[in-house]
Amino acid sequence: MRSWQPEAMVLYTRGADVASLHIGDRQWSEPALRVNVVDTVGAGDASIAALLFSLMRRGELPPHEHLRFALAGGAAACVTAGATPPSLQTIENLLATQSL
């Protein structure tokens, strides 16, 4: 993939483990948020959606802040059953109450 687009942004999540954001040869890593997991369905999709939201609405922030927001999105998806997209308020509450 890197040979096609060397500067592409790649989000690499690993469930409850450390996730990383790669842009070109730079990398940022953060541990996953700790939440009471009800269901993991949709967590990856929610992480990507949160990353895109952060990039579009909070573009001035540094990459590690976009990664944190993406991780909060994935964690927020895990606190309810089924493929339920998390609300922006839930994501922001997780960011406010947990340090990564």
C-alpha positions in Angstrom: 0.0 0.0 0.0 2.8 2.4 0.8 4.3 2.0 -2.7 1.0 3.3 -4.2 0.8 6.4 -1.9 3.8 6.8 0.4 2.2 9.7 2.3 -1.1 8.0 2.9 -2.6 8.1 6.4 -3.1 4.7 7.9 -5.0 4.0 11.2 -4.0 0.6 12.7 -6.2 -0.5 15.6 -5.7 -3.7 17.6 -8.7 -4.0 19.8 -7.9 -3.3 23.5 -4.2 -2.9 22.6 -2.2 0.1 21.5 -3.3 1.7 18.2 -1.2 3.7 15.8 -1.6 6.4 13.2 0.9 6.4 10.3 1.5 9.3 7.9 4.4 8.7 5.6 7.4 7.7 7.8 5.9 9.3 10.9 4.0 7.4 13.5 1.9 8.1 16.6 0.7 5.5 19.1 -1.9 5.6 21.9 -3.3 2.9 24.2 -7.0 2.0 23.8 -9.5 3.6 26.2 -10.7 1.3 28.9 -14.5 1.0 28.9 -17.0 -1.7 30.0 -17.3 -3.5 26.7 -20.9 -4.6 25.8 -20.3 -5.4 22.1 -17.4 -4.8 19.7 -19.5 -4.8 16.6 -18.8 -1.6 14.7 -15.8 -0.4 16.7 -13.5 -0.4 13.8 -16.0 1.5 11.6 -16.6 4.0 14.4 -12.9 4.6 14.8 -12.5 5.4 11.1 -15.6 7.6 11.1 -14.3 9.5 14.2 -10.9 9.9 12.5 -12.5 11.4 9.4 -14.8 13.6 11.5 -11.8 14.9 13.5 -9.8 15.6 10.3 -12.7 17.4 8.7 -13.9 19.4 11.7 -10.7 19.7 13.8 -8.1 19.8 11.0 -5.8 22.2 12.8 -5.0 19.7 15.6 -1.8 17.6 15.6 -2.1 14.0 14.4 -2.0 12.4 17.9 -5.2 14.3 18.7 -6.9 12.9 15.7 -5.7 9.4 16.8 -7.1 10.0 20.3 -10.5 11.0 18.8 -10.5 7.9 16.6 -9.8 5.7 19.6 -12.6 7.4 21.6 -15.0 6.8 18.7 -14.1 3.1 18.7 -14.4 2.8 22.4 -17.8 4.6 22.4 -19.1 2.1 19.9 -18.3 -0.7 22.4 -20.5 0.5 25.3 -23.8 -0.4 23.6 -25.1 -3.6 22.0 -25.2 -4.0 18.2 -24.0 -1.8 15.4 -25.0 1.5 17.1 -23.0 4.5 16.0 -21.8 6.4 19.0 -22.9 10.0 19.4 -20.5 12.9 19.3 -21.4 13.6 22.9 -20.4 10.1 24.0 -17.1 10.4 22.2 -16.4 13.8 23.8 -17.4 12.5 27.2 -14.9 9.7 26.9 -12.1 12.0 25.9 -12.9 14.3 28.8 -13.1 11.6 31.5 -10.2 9.4 30.4 -6.6 10.2 29.7 -5.0 8.1 27.0 
